[in-house]
Amino acid sequence: MAATRERLLRAAQDLVEEGGYTAASVVAIAQRAGVAAGTLYRHWPSKGDLFAELFRSVCDREIAAMEAVAVDVSRGSRVERVEAVLATFAARALRNPRLAWALIAEPVDPLVEVERLAYRREYARRLQDGLRDAIAAGELPPQDVELTAAMLVGGVGEALVGPVSPLAGGERHPDEVVAALRAFTRRAVGVT
């Protein structure tokens, strides 16, 4: 049972990576997983529930990658770690743009939209900790860390929409995008 569930999740992720949520129909997911279409409904009440779980699974990996960067003291100053967290998120999104588009901007089932909002809040919460540390260390001026973190998450997400869009056509090199996001982050948090 668990193996079938994992195959269905993997098939759904592969299809979303290839063509977005619209490419991941119940029939296509089941075919890719090698099961009958009705099998999906033994594991999830709806395709939206499957997509919500897929979204959580992928985002949990992104949070783990960002967390690893945040605690890496070899990254230098606390501000540099905040910057590195956002740069890591952006670089990973740019390496898999179709999946990033699905996670960040593609129109989705309302169940996935709820997860999107929850993860944006979680990303912001994690940034708040880094900002507080940088303020306490005197690296940043005092500021409302909740608002700053929310604006950073929103700004980075919005900046990635164009580059990860299926219509973008590689207009900008990923290194250029990440460098611009790093500069934006430093200015946004008050580094002179």
C-alpha positions in Angstrom: 0.0 0.0 0.0 2.8 2.5 1.0 4.8 1.6 -2.1 1.8 2.3 -4.4 1.2 5.6 -2.7 4.9 6.5 -3.2 4.7 5.5 -6.9 1.6 7.7 -7.3 3.3 10.7 -5.6 6.5 10.2 -7.7 4.4 9.9 -10.9 2.5 13.0 -10.0 5.7 14.9 -9.3 7.3 13.7 -12.6 4.3 14.9 -14.6 4.1 18.2 -12.8 7.8 18.7 -13.5 7.3 17.9 -17.2 4.1 19.9 -17.9 2.6 21.4 -14.8 -0.5 20.5 -12.9 -2.6 20.4 -16.0 -0.4 17.6 -17.4 -0.9 15.6 -14.2 -4.4 14.2 -14.8 -5.6 11.2 -12.7 -5.3 9.0 -15.8 -1.8 10.2 -16.6 -0.7 9.8 -13.0 -2.1 6.3 -12.7 -0.6 5.2 -16.1 2.8 6.5 -15.0 2.6 4.7 -11.7 1.4 1.5 -13.4 -2.0 1.3 -11.6 -5.7 1.7 -12.4 -7.0 5.3 -12.2 -9.3 4.4 -9.3 -6.3 3.4 -7.2 -5.5 7.1 -6.7 -8.7 7.5 -4.8 -7.8 4.7 -2.3 -5.0 7.0 -1.1 -6.5 10.5 -1.5 -10.1 11.7 -1.5 -9.3 13.9 -4.6 -6.6 14.9 -7.0 -6.4 18.2 -5.1 -5.5 16.3 -1.9 -2.8 14.4 -3.8 -1.4 17.7 -5.2 -1.5 19.2 -1.7 0.6 16.3 -0.3 2.9 16.6 -3.3 3.3 20.3 -2.6 4.1 19.7 1.1 6.6 17.0 0.2 8.5 19.2 -2.3 8.4 22.3 0.0 9.6 20.3 3.0 12.7 19.5 0.9 13.1 23.2 0.1 12.8 24.1 3.7 15.4 21.5 4.7 17.8 22.9 2.1 17.2 26.5 3.3 17.6 25.4 6.9 21.0 23.7 6.2 22.2 27.0 4.7 20.8 29.1 7.6 22.7 27.1 10.3 26.0 26.9 8.3 28.1 29.3 10.4 30.9 29.1 7.8 28.7 31.3 5.6 30.0 34.3 7.4 27.9 37.0 8.9 24.3 36.6 9.9 23.2 38.9 7.1 25.2 36.7 4.6 23.3 33.6 5.9 19.9 35.3 5.4 21.0 36.3 1.9 22.3 32.7 1.3 18.9 31.2 2.4 17.1 33.2 -0.2 19.8 32.6 -2.9 19.5 28.9 -2.2 15.8 29.0 -2.7 16.1 30.9 -5.9 19.0 28.8 -7.3 17.1 25.6 -6.6 13.9 27.0 -8.3 15.9 28.0 -11.4 17.4 24.5 -11.7 13.9 23.0 -12.0 11.9 25.9 -13.4 8.8 23.9 -14.4 8.3 22.5 -10.9 9.1 25.9 -9.4 6.4 27.5 -11.7 3.9 24.9 -10.4 4.9 25.7 -6.8 5.1 29.4 -7.0 2.6 30.7 -9.6 0.6 28.1 -11.6 -3.1 28.3 -11.0 -4.0 25.4 -8.8 -6.6 23.6 -6.8 -7.8 25.6 -3.8 -6.3 22.9 -1.5 -2.8 23.6 -3.0 -3.3 27.3 -2.7 -3.9 26.8 1.1 -0.6 25.0 1.3 1.1 27.7 -0.8 0.1 30.3 1.7 1.1 28.2 4.7 4.6 27.6 3.3 5.0 31.3 2.5 4.4 32.0 6.1 6.8 29.2 7.1 9.5 30.6 4.8 9.0 34.0 6.3 9.0 32.7 9.9 12.4 31.1 9.3 13.8 34.3 7.8 12.5 36.2 10.9 14.9 34.2 13.0 17.9 35.1 10.9 16.9 38.7 10.8 16.5 38.8 14.6 19.9 37.3 15.0 21.4 39.9 12.6 19.8 42.8 14.4 20.9 41.4 17.8 24.5 41.2 16.5 24.3 44.8 15.3 24.6 43.8 11.6 21.2 45.3 10.7 19.2 48.3 11.9 16.1 47.6 14.0 13.1 46.8 11.9 9.8 44.9 11.9 11.2 41.4 11.1 7.8 40.0 10.4 7.0 42.5 7.7 10.6 42.4 6.3 10.5 38.6 6.1 7.1 38.6 4.4 8.3 41.2 1.9 11.4 39.2 1.2 9.5 36.0 0.5 7.0 37.9 -1.6 9.7 39.8 -3.5 11.8 36.8 -4.2 8.7 34.7 -5.3 7.6 37.5 -7.6 11.0 37.9 -9.0 11.2 34.2 -9.9 7.8 34.1 -11.6 9.2 35.5 -14.9 12.4 33.3 -15.0 10.6 30.1 -14.1 7.6 30.7 -16.4 7.1 28.2 -19.2 7.0 31.2 -21.5 10.2 32.7 -20.3 12.5 31.0 -22.8 15.7 31.4 -20.7 15.8 35.2 -21.1 18.0 35.6 -18.1 20.9 33.4 -16.9 20.2 31.9 -13.4 23.4 33.3 -12.0 22.2 36.8 -13.1 18.9 36.3 -11.3 20.5 35.0 -8.1 23.0 37.8 -8.0 20.2 40.4 -8.4 18.2 38.7 -5.6 21.2 38.8 -3.3 21.6 42.5 -4.0 17.9 43.1 -3.4 18.0 41.2 -0.1 20.9 43.2 1.2 19.2 46.5 0.3 15.8 45.4 1.6 17.2 44.4 5.1 19.1 47.7 5.5 22.7 46.8 4.6 24.4 50.0 3.4 
